[in-house]
Amino acid sequence: MTEEFEEIVETFEFLDEWEDRYRHVIELGKAMEPLDEVLRVPATKVDGCASQVWLVPQIDGQGPEAVLSFSGDSDAMIVRGLIAILKALLSGVTLAEVAHTDASAAFAKLGLDQHLSAQRSNGLRSMIARIKTVAAHALAEESA
């Protein structure tokens, strides 16, 4: 896990009440740079989310050591926060690390698995799946 994600885990451990954690997720989303409007296209839209969600991946380098980064946005503040947490977990790490990271377990460390609605949980799974698919395709292209 990245240092940035570990900091989020530590902050969540400090916050006792779920409402405080929820507010922190929203603050993380507010702090995130908005996605340029020209990148909000069907190709970057994530299906399976109740809210509008866009993820724009970028891969620097080649092979398993290539680094995945991505930007994203949503029309829902809590989802923007989830994207910010997902970025802290998976953006800026190698494709091999993305492939081996259990993002669902990482979010469970934050207690988010117990406090998100079914729709938000499905949306989060869709975002994770999109990122993992991008990383897997990039790795497969390298080995082909």
Secondary structure, DSSP 8 states (H G I E B T S, - for coil): --HHHHHHHHHHHH--SHHHHHHHHHHHHHHS----GGG-STTTB-TT-SS-EEEEEEEESSGGG-EEEEEEEESSHHHHHHHHHHHHHHTTEEHHHHHH--HHHHHHHTTHHHHS-HHHHHHHHHHHHHHHHHHHHHHHHHH-
